[in-house]
Amino acid sequence: MRISFAIQKDNTLSWINKRQENVSRLSNAITSGTRLSSPADDPTSWARAFNVKQTLREYDSILGNLDFATGWNEATDSALNDISDLISQARQVGISASGPSGLDQSEALASQLDVIITQVVEALNSQYGDQYVFAGTATSSAPFSFDDSTGTLTYSGDSGQVKVRTDRGSNGVSTVNLTGTDVTSFTSGGDALNIVQEVWELKQAVSTEDTNAITEKLNTLEDAFNSIASKTTTTGQRLSALETKQSAITSLQTVMKSRLSDLQDTDLADAITSLTQEQTAYQAALKVFSMTDSLNLASLLG
C-alpha cells in the first residue's frame, strides 16, 4: 500500500505537535517544580495525589480538634488541681478546729472556710476560652451558683458530653469534658454527697465548735479528695491519649507528604534530560517536515 505525501505530512505534523506538547509540559514542570499540572499528565498519579491531599486535609482538621481537646483537658486538669488543693486546705482548717479553741479562733477558721468555698465555686466555673468546662454542653454560661445561707450548690449545666473527632473512621470521636455533676458528686459511707455542701457543713460545725460533726466532715472530705483525684487521673489519661494521637498523626503526615512529593514533584535531573531529548526530537521533526514539504511541492511541480 502506497502512503501519500499528504498522509506522511499529517503524521509528521502530529508527531511534531506531540513533541511540542512534551517540551511545553517539561518546561512547565521544571519551572513550577511539579510534574502534575492536570490529570492528563499522569492520570494514575494524579488520582493518588488527590487522595493523599484529601487525607492530609482531614488530618489537619483532626489535629485542630486535638489541640482543642488538649486545651480543654488542660483547663479541666488545672481546675481539678485547684479544687483538690482547696479540699486539702479545708481539711487542715477542720483539723485545726477539732482541738480546743475559743470563739475568736472558731470565727477566724470559719471565715477561712468561707473563702475556700468561694474559690471552689470559682474553680467549678472555670473556662477554656469563652466556654465553661464543667457545664456539659451548655457551655455559654456559668454552671454553678451557691447560696451560703443554706449551703445549696445549684447546677444549671447539663449532662451532655462535649465530643470532637480525634481520629479517622466511625469510632474516631472522643469525649473531652467532665460535667459539673461528675466533679461535685461523690459517695461517702454509702451516701451521695456534694463537695461544696460538705465544706459548708464543715464551716457550720466549726462555727458551733461541734467536734463530732467536724470529725465526720473530715472523713467525708477525705473521700471527696479521693473522688477529685480519680477525676484528675481520668483527665491525665485523656491528655496522654491526645498527645499520643497528635504524635502519631504528625509522623503519619510526614510520611504522606513525602509520598505526595514523590507523586507530584518534578525530578529536575530526569526532567532536564527528558526536555533535552524532546527538544532534539522536536528540531529533527521540523527538519523532516521541511524536507517532506519540499518533496511534496516538487512532485506537484513535476
C-alpha positions as CSV (number, residue, x, y, z in Angstrom):
1,M,0.0,0.0,0.0
2,R,1.4,3.3,-1.1
3,I,1.4,6.1,1.6
4,S,0.7,9.5,0.0
5,F,2.7,12.7,0.8
6,A,-0.5,14.1,2.4
7,I,-0.7,11.2,4.9
8,Q,3.0,11.5,5.6
9,K,2.7,15.2,6.2
10,D,-0.2,14.8,8.6
11,N,1.7,12.1,10.5
12,T,4.7,14.3,10.7
13,L,2.7,17.3,11.9
14,S,1.0,15.1,14.6
15,W,4.4,13.9,15.8
16,I,5.7,17.5,15.9
17,N,2.7,18.7,17.9
18,K,3.3,15.9,20.4
19,R,6.9,16.8,20.8
20,Q,6.0,20.4,21.2
21,E,3.4,19.5,23.9
22,N,6.1,17.5,25.7
23,V,8.6,20.3,25.5
24,S,6.0,22.7,27.0
25,R,4.9,20.2,29.7
26,L,8.5,19.5,30.8
27,S,9.4,23.2,30.7
28,N,6.4,23.9,33.0
29,A,7.4,21.0,35.3
30,I,10.9,22.4,35.7
31,T,9.7,26.0,36.3
32,S,6.8,25.1,38.7
33,G,8.5,22.2,40.5
34,T,5.5,19.9,39.9
35,R,5.1,17.4,37.2
36,L,1.3,17.2,37.6
37,S,-0.5,20.3,36.4
38,S,-3.6,18.3,35.1
39,P,-4.9,14.8,35.2
40,A,-3.7,14.3,31.7
41,D,-0.1,14.5,32.8
42,D,-0.4,11.1,34.7
43,P,-4.0,10.0,35.5
44,T,-2.9,7.4,38.0
45,S,-0.5,9.6,39.9
46,W,-3.0,12.5,39.8
47,A,-5.7,10.3,41.4
48,R,-3.3,9.0,44.1
49,A,-2.0,12.5,44.8
50,F,-5.6,13.8,45.1
51,N,-6.4,11.0,47.7
52,V,-3.3,11.9,49.7
53,K,-4.2,15.6,49.7
54,Q,-7.7,14.8,50.9
55,T,-6.3,12.6,53.7
56,L,-3.8,15.3,54.7
57,R,-6.6,17.9,54.9
58,E,-8.6,15.5,57.1
59,Y,-5.6,15.1,59.4
60,D,-5.1,18.9,59.6
61,S,-8.7,19.2,60.8
62,I,-8.2,16.4,63.3
63,L,-5.0,18.0,64.6
64,G,-7.1,21.2,65.2
65,N,-9.6,19.1,67.1
66,L,-6.8,17.5,69.1
67,D,-5.4,21.0,70.0
68,F,-8.9,22.0,71.2
69,A,-9.3,18.8,73.2
70,T,-5.9,19.2,74.8
71,G,-6.5,22.8,75.8
72,W,-9.9,21.8,77.2
73,N,-8.5,19.0,79.3
74,E,-5.5,21.1,80.5
75,A,-8.1,23.7,81.7
76,T,-10.0,20.9,83.4
77,D,-6.9,19.5,85.0
78,S,-5.9,22.9,86.3
79,A,-9.4,23.4,87.9
80,L,-9.4,19.9,89.4
81,N,-5.9,20.5,90.9
82,D,-7.2,23.8,92.4
83,I,-10.3,22.0,93.9
84,S,-8.1,19.2,95.3
85,D,-5.8,21.8,97.0
86,L,-8.8,23.7,98.4
87,I,-10.3,20.5,99.8
88,S,-7.0,19.7,101.4
89,Q,-6.9,23.3,102.9
90,A,-10.5,22.8,104.2
91,R,-9.4,19.6,105.9
92,Q,-6.5,21.4,107.5
93,V,-8.8,24.0,108.8
94,G,-11.1,21.3,110.2
95,I,-8.1,19.6,111.9
96,S,-7.1,22.9,113.5
97,A,-10.7,23.4,114.7
98,S,-11.0,19.9,116.1
99,G,-8.8,20.8,119.1
100,P,-9.5,23.2,122.0
101,S,-10.3,26.7,120.6
102,G,-12.1,29.8,121.7
103,L,-14.9,31.7,119.9
104,D,-12.5,34.1,118.2
105,Q,-10.5,31.3,116.7
106,S,-13.6,29.4,115.6
107,E,-14.8,32.5,113.8
108,A,-11.5,33.0,112.1
109,L,-11.4,29.4,110.9
110,A,-15.0,29.6,109.7
111,S,-14.0,32.7,107.7
112,Q,-11.2,30.8,106.1
113,L,-13.7,28.1,105.0
114,D,-15.9,30.9,103.5
115,V,-13.0,31.9,101.3
116,I,-12.3,28.3,100.4
117,I,-16.0,27.7,99.4
118,T,-15.9,30.8,97.2
119,Q,-12.7,29.6,95.5
120,V,-14.1,26.1,94.9
121,V,-17.2,27.6,93.2
122,E,-14.9,29.8,91.1
123,A,-12.9,26.7,90.1
124,L,-16.1,24.9,89.2
125,N,-16.9,27.8,86.9
126,S,-13.6,27.6,85.1
127,Q,-13.4,28.3,81.4
128,Y,-11.5,27.3,78.3
129,G,-11.6,30.3,76.1
130,D,-15.2,31.5,76.4
131,Q,-16.6,28.1,77.3
132,Y,-17.3,26.7,80.8
133,V,-15.6,23.3,81.1
134,F,-17.9,21.8,83.7
135,A,-21.2,22.9,82.1
136,G,-21.8,19.8,80.0
137,T,-22.9,21.1,76.6
138,A,-24.4,24.3,78.0
139,T,-21.0,25.9,77.8
140,S,-22.0,29.5,77.3
141,S,-23.0,30.4,80.9
142,A,-21.5,29.7,84.3
143,P,-22.9,26.4,85.5
144,F,-22.7,26.9,89.3
145,S,-24.2,29.2,91.8
146,F,-24.1,28.9,95.6
147,D,-26.4,30.0,98.4
148,D,-24.4,30.5,101.5
149,S,-27.4,30.8,103.7
150,T,-28.5,27.2,103.0
151,G,-25.3,25.6,101.7
152,T,-27.1,24.8,98.4
153,L,-25.0,24.5,95.3
154,T,-27.1,24.9,92.2
155,Y,-26.0,23.3,88.9
156,S,-27.5,24.9,85.7
157,G,-25.4,23.0,83.3
158,D,-26.5,19.7,81.7
159,S,-25.2,16.1,81.5
160,G,-24.2,16.4,77.9
161,Q,-20.8,15.2,76.5
162,V,-18.6,17.5,74.5
163,K,-17.2,15.4,71.7
164,V,-14.8,16.1,68.9
165,R,-13.4,14.0,66.1
166,T,-9.9,12.9,67.1
167,D,-9.3,10.2,64.5
168,R,-10.5,8.9,61.2
169,G,-13.3,6.4,60.9
170,S,-16.6,5.8,62.6
171,N,-15.0,5.3,66.0
172,G,-12.8,8.4,65.9
173,V,-14.9,10.6,68.2
174,S,-13.7,11.4,71.8
175,T,-15.4,12.9,74.8
176,V,-13.3,15.8,76.2
177,N,-15.4,17.0,79.2
178,L,-16.4,16.2,82.7
179,T,-19.8,17.6,83.7
180,G,-20.4,19.6,86.9
181,T,-22.2,16.6,88.4
182,D,-19.2,14.3,87.6
183,V,-16.9,16.7,89.6
184,T,-19.0,17.7,92.6
185,S,-20.8,14.4,93.4
186,F,-19.1,11.7,95.4
187,T,-20.0,8.8,97.7
188,S,-19.0,8.5,101.4
189,G,-20.3,5.8,103.7
190,G,-22.9,4.8,101.1
191,D,-24.3,8.3,100.9
192,A,-24.3,10.5,97.8
193,L,-22.8,13.8,98.8
194,N,-21.8,17.2,97.3
195,I,-18.3,18.5,97.7
196,V,-19.2,22.2,98.2
197,Q,-22.0,21.4,100.6
198,E,-19.7,19.2,102.7
199,V,-17.2,22.1,103.1
200,W,-20.1,24.4,104.0
201,E,-21.3,21.9,106.7
202,L,-17.7,21.8,108.0
203,K,-17.9,25.5,108.3
204,Q,-21.1,25.2,110.3
205,A,-19.6,22.7,112.6
206,V,-16.5,24.9,113.1
207,S,-18.7,27.9,113.9
208,T,-20.6,25.9,116.5
209,E,-17.5,24.1,117.8
210,D,-19.2,20.8,117.2
211,T,-16.2,18.5,117.3
212,N,-18.2,15.3,116.4
213,A,-19.5,17.0,113.3
214,I,-16.1,18.3,112.5
215,T,-14.6,14.8,112.7
216,E,-17.4,13.4,110.5
217,K,-16.8,16.1,107.8
218,L,-13.1,15.5,107.9
219,N,-13.8,11.9,106.9
220,T,-16.3,12.8,104.2
221,L,-13.9,15.4,102.8
222,E,-11.2,12.8,102.6
223,D,-13.5,10.8,100.3
224,A,-14.2,14.0,98.4
225,F,-10.4,14.5,97.9
226,N,-10.1,10.9,96.6
227,S,-13.0,11.5,94.2
228,I,-11.3,14.5,92.7
229,A,-8.1,12.6,92.5
230,S,-9.9,10.0,90.5
231,K,-11.3,12.6,88.1
232,T,-7.7,14.1,87.8
233,T,-6.5,10.6,86.8
234,T,-9.2,10.4,84.1
235,T,-8.2,13.8,82.7
236,G,-4.5,12.8,82.8
237,Q,-5.2,9.7,80.8
238,R,-7.1,11.7,78.3
239,L,-4.2,14.1,77.9
240,S,-1.8,11.3,77.5
241,A,-4.0,9.7,74.8
242,L,-4.4,13.0,73.0
243,E,-0.6,13.5,73.0
244,T,-0.1,10.0,71.6
245,K,-2.6,10.7,68.8
246,Q,-1.0,14.0,68.0
247,S,2.4,12.5,67.7
248,A,1.2,9.6,65.6
249,I,-0.7,11.8,63.2
250,T,2.2,14.2,62.9
251,S,4.5,11.3,62.0
252,L,2.0,9.9,59.5
253,Q,1.6,13.4,57.9
254,T,5.4,13.5,57.4
255,V,5.3,10.1,55.6
256,M,2.3,11.1,53.5
257,K,3.9,14.5,52.5
258,S,6.9,12.6,51.3
259,R,4.7,10.3,49.3
260,L,2.9,13.3,47.8
261,S,6.2,14.8,46.9
262,D,7.2,11.6,45.1
263,L,3.9,11.6,43.2
264,Q,3.8,15.2,42.1
265,D,7.2,16.9,42.5
266,T,9.5,17.3,39.5
267,D,12.7,15.2,39.4
268,L,14.8,18.0,38.0
269,A,17.6,15.8,36.7
270,D,15.2,13.5,34.9
271,A,13.1,16.4,33.6
272,I,16.1,18.3,32.2
273,T,17.3,15.1,30.5
274,S,13.9,14.5,29.0
275,L,13.5,18.1,28.0
276,T,16.8,18.0,26.1
277,Q,15.7,14.8,24.3
278,E,12.3,16.2,23.4
279,Q,13.9,19.4,22.1
280,T,16.3,17.4,20.0
281,A,13.5,15.3,18.7
282,Y,11.4,18.4,18.0
283,Q,14.1,20.1,16.0
284,A,14.7,16.8,14.0
285,A,10.9,16.6,13.3
286,L,10.9,20.1,12.0
287,K,13.7,19.3,9.5
288,V,11.9,16.1,8.4
289,F,8.7,18.1,7.9
290,S,10.6,20.7,5.9
291,M,12.1,18.0,3.7
292,T,8.7,16.3,3.3
293,D,7.0,19.6,2.4
294,S,9.7,20.3,-0.2
295,L,9.3,16.9,-1.8
296,N,5.6,17.3,-1.9
297,L,6.0,20.7,-3.6
298,A,8.5,19.2,-6.1
299,S,6.1,16.4,-7.0
300,L,3.4,18.9,-7.7
301,L,5.6,21.0,-9.9
302,G,6.9,18.0,-11.8
